[in-house]
């Protein structure tokens, strides 16, 4: 909590420097953009490309990178660069950040995460260069780097004029590059290593590794595939004849736009279609997809795919009258189920309370407000046009929502829970439910 808060304060101060903007910026807007950047959300009250100078854009890029990789990972990087010893306390923080079962090899894993992230972002920037450099000239190199980092970190902040990637709706290469970077960032770092083992080892070892693949990796991969395909199908079915979205597009471009919309809902925030044009039916499904988000230990937000799958499995188990939650022939302990319930309850509760506050101070359309706040709490960055019309209180409420959504309920609970509750067992009683 302190790390993200410190980053927000430093980012705000730096963005308020005269050298960071073209014609200055109100402090509340600098604060909003700093929160959105380090929380890798993407909502903005100003036109990023037109408001900030190259220095300001570099500051935003650093904030996005810190927010995407995580404060813990970035802190370890600084300690490694300065040759400092990684203490046991720091190793425990790394273990908690990556949700691993052992502290063995954590520093090596952190180095690999940093190297792999730099490699993927570098390849993404190189791919973008083939499009942006011919179109924008030398500045296209900077555009390529910025948008590669923004896509991989699931930030969704762009420099292209305030309409995100709407002008590239029909551009196959831009769509494919951006979707690949979004999925790569949101899949989760630990999943990479398991996929890497399958790719780089012999056929015999591949078979062994496939059997040993963790339940977390299996859930992340299956949920990611199902949600992307499901979101695309929903868009195709619900928006097929909508002239404001994909209704007037030929079949191939409808499919491309639908898949991009589904991928970007996984907390990326880039848009090739104006979100205000989508029907209410589509928006309600999109809100659910935004709240689910990406996978654990990645750059995406939301309650995470693994949480969703455990909650669904728990519901099915209860409906069937079972006593134990099982997934992929593995048992899910009650502790994980309780944690998932706490995460989902916190996120939905935060969304309802803060949406009510936003409508109290801001007014406006309910769907637009609910969509905006769902986007903020899941650190997505998609908006139906409300962000630019927020008053000062509305901006502060959205900033608080982005911050709470980025740090998550578990981090907040750990920050304030200094004493473990007494392990007391009481007599049970019958309760009427449902």
Order of alpha helices (4+ residues) and beta strands (2+ residues): alpha-alpha-alpha-alpha-alpha-alpha-alpha-alpha-alpha-alpha-alpha-alpha-alpha-alpha-alpha-beta-beta-alpha-alpha-alpha
